[in-house]
Amino acid sequence: MTAQVVHASMLELAAKEKPGRETTSAMLARRTVIGQAILKTVDKAMETAGGVGFFRETGLERLFRDVQASRYHPAPEKMQTRFTGRVLLGLDIDIDIDG
């Protein structure tokens, strides 16, 4: 439910807002929330299925593996948080935000 609501918000944001640092920040923040939601969803599915969830035949194993990419693409959560913080504080965003 969280992922669905936030995804709808992303679509609305994309349709109404102009590209820019604030829009990018808002979009990345929403992407982070969706990533967290899908990770929790798949974790619950694996917990519910038990050991059988690790077998390829169930299809759950692939979902579990695929959603792990949300931790890193397009930006890891910590990088996104720093970026959003810099935008909100009016700081320069054209720096190495990993350092």
LOTOR-710584 format. One record per residue: residue in one letter; x, y, z of N, C-alpha, C in turn. Coordinates in pm, whole numbers, padded with zeros to 5 digits, always signed. Example, Ala and Ser with C-alpha at 12.3 -4.5 7.8 and 13.67 -1.06 7.14 Angstrom:
A+01319-00569+00780+01230-00450+00780+01320-00330+00780/S+01285-00225+00708+01367-00106+00714+01290+00003+00787/
***
This chain:
M+00082-00119+00000+00000+00000+00000+00087+00126+00000/T+00190+00126+00083+00280+00242+00087+00342+00268-00049/A+00394+00163-00111+00457+00178-00242+00357+00230-00345/Q+00235+00183-00341+00134+00227-00437+00100+00375-00418/V+00083+00417-00296+00049+00558-00267+00163+00650-00307/V+00285+00611-00272+00400+00696-00304+00426+00697-00455/H+00405+00584-00520+00420+00579-00667+00321+00675-00733/A+00198+00675-00687+00098+00769-00741+00144+00913-00720/S+00205+00940-00606+00257+01073-00578+00371+01108-00674/M+00454+01011-00708+00562+01034-00804+00506+01068-00942/L+00404+00998-00983+00342+01025-01113+00283+01165-01117/E+00218+01203-01008+00160+01338-00999+00270+01444-01002/L+00376+01420-00928+00489+01513-00925+00550+01528-01065/A+00569+01418-01134+00626+01422-01269+00536+01496-01366/A+00407+01485-01348+00312+01550-01439+00299+01700-01413/K+00318+01742-01287+00289+01881-01251+00411+01970-01232/E+00523+01913-01193+00639+01995-01157+00739+02004-01271/K+00814+02112-01271+00920+02130-01370+01048+02066-01318/P+01133+02018-01409+01260+01960-01366+01344+02062-01289/G+01416+02015-01193+01502+02101-01113+01547+02028-00988/R+01630+02092-00912+01687+02027-00794+01581+01989-00690/E+01481+02075-00670+01377+02043-00573+01293+01925-00619/T+01260+01922-00747+01181+01811-00801+01262+01682-00797/T+01389+01690-00832+01475+01573-00826+01484+01521-00684/S+01503+01611-00589+01509+01573-00449+01380+01505-00404/A+01268+01564-00438+01138+01507-00399+01117+01369-00463/M+01159+01356-00588+01143+01229-00657+01233+01121-00595/L+01358+01156-00568+01449+01059-00507+01404+01019-00367/A+01350+01113-00291+01299+01080-00158+01184+00980-00168/R+01096+01000-00265+00986+00907-00286+01037+00770-00331/R+01140+00771-00415+01199+00646-00461+01257+00567-00344/T+01317+00637-00250+01370+00572-00131+01258+00509-00049/V+01148+00580-00032+01034+00526+00044+00978+00403-00026/I+00966+00407-00157+00916+00291-00231+01012+00174-00215/G+01142+00200-00227+01240+00093-00209+01228+00026-00073/Q+01214+00106+00031+01198+00051+00166+01070-00032+00175/A+00964+00016+00113+00835-00056+00119+00842-00189+00047/I+00905-00192-00070+00910-00320-00142+01004-00419-00075/L+01110-00369-00013+01198-00459+00062+01123-00522+00179/K+01045-00443+00250+00966-00496+00362+00861-00595+00312/T+00800-00566+00198+00698-00653+00143+00756-00789+00107/V+00869-00789+00039+00931-00916+00000+00984-00990+00122/D+01035-00918+00221+01077-00982+00345+00961-01055+00411/K+00845-00989+00415+00726-01052+00473+00683-01175+00393/A+00690-01164+00261+00654-01277+00176+00747-01395+00201/M+00876-01367+00213+00973-01474+00241+00948-01534+00379/E+00919-01450+00475+00890-01498+00610+00767-01587+00610/T+00666-01547+00536+00541-01624+00528+00563-01757+00457/A+00639-01754+00349+00662-01876+00270+00756-01973+00341/G+00846-01919+00421+00944-02005+00486+01052-02045+00389/G+01119-02157+00417+01232-02204+00337+01200-02227+00191/V+01076-02262+00161+01039-02286+00022+01055-02160-00064/G+01053-02044-00002+01069-01918-00075+01204-01905-00142/F+01302-01984-00097+01436-01978-00157+01449-02063-00283/F+01349-02146-00312+01353-02229-00432+01306-02150-00553/R+01375-02165-00664+01343-02090-00785+01202-02118-00836/E+01154-02236-00815+01022-02273-00867+00909-02184-00813/T+00929-02129-00695+00824-02045-00636+00817-01906-00698/G+00927-01863-00757+00933-01728-00814+00966-01622-00710/L+00953-01656-00585+00979-01562-00478+01129-01534-00464/E+01210-01634-00489+01355-01619-00481+01402-01509-00575/R+01349-01506-00696+01390-01404-00793+01343-01265-00749/L+01220-01256-00700+01170-01127-00651+01257-01076-00537/F+01290-01166-00446+01375-01129-00333+01509-01073-00384/R+01569-01143-00478+01697-01101-00534+01684-00970-00610/D+01581-00958-00692+01565-00839-00776+01541-00712-00694/V+01462-00721-00589+01433-00598-00512+01552-00550-00432/Q+01654-00633-00417+01775-00587-00347+01841-00472-00422/A+01821-00465-00553+01878-00356-00632+01823-00220-00589/S+01706-00218-00527+01650-00090-00484+01737-00023-00378/R+01824-00099-00315+01916-00041-00216+02023+00047-00281/Y+02048+00026-00410+02162+00090-00476+02128+00172-00598/H+02010+00157-00653+01978+00224-00780+01852+00307-00765/P+01845+00431-00806+01953+00506-00867+02050+00566-00767/A+02012+00575-00641+02103+00629-00539+02076+00558-00407/P+02183+00516-00340+02163+00456-00207+02095+00555-00113/E+02027+00502-00014+01948+00586+00078+02031+00698+00141/K+02150+00668+00187+02233+00771+00253+02268+00883+00155/M+02298+00848+00031+02330+00949-00069+02208+01035-00096/Q+02093+00972-00108+01969+01046-00133+01938+01139-00015/T+01959+01091+00107+01931+01173+00225+02022+01295+00229/R+02150+01277+00199+02243+01390+00195+02203+01490+00086/F+02167+01436-00031+02127+01523-00142+02005+01606-00103/T+01903+01539-00049+01780+01608-00010+01809+01710+00100/G+01892+01674+00195+01929+01769+00300+01996+01893+00245/R+02087+01875+00149+02155+01988+00088+02057+02076+00012/V+01963+02014-00058+01861+02092-00131+01778+02172-00031/L+01731+02108+00073+01647+02175+00172+01721+02289+00243/L+01851+02273+00261+01931+02377+00327+01982+02483+00230/G+01954+02464+00100+01998+02561+00000+02147+02555-00028/L+02209+02441-00001+02353+02425-00023+02383+02376-00165/D+02508+02389-00203+02553+02343-00335+02534+02192-00347/I+02477+02149-00457+02458+02005-00479+02561+01950-00577/D+02640+02035-00638+02738+01992-00737+02872+01960-00671/I+02867+01874-00571+02988+01830-00502+02981+01679-00489/D+03090+01620-00442+03094+01476-00418+03016+01450-00288/I+02891+01404-00302+02808+01384-00182+02839+01253-00113/D+02932+01175-00167+02976+01053-00098+03080+01085+00008/G+03146+01196-00007+03259+01228+00081+03222+01313+00197/
***
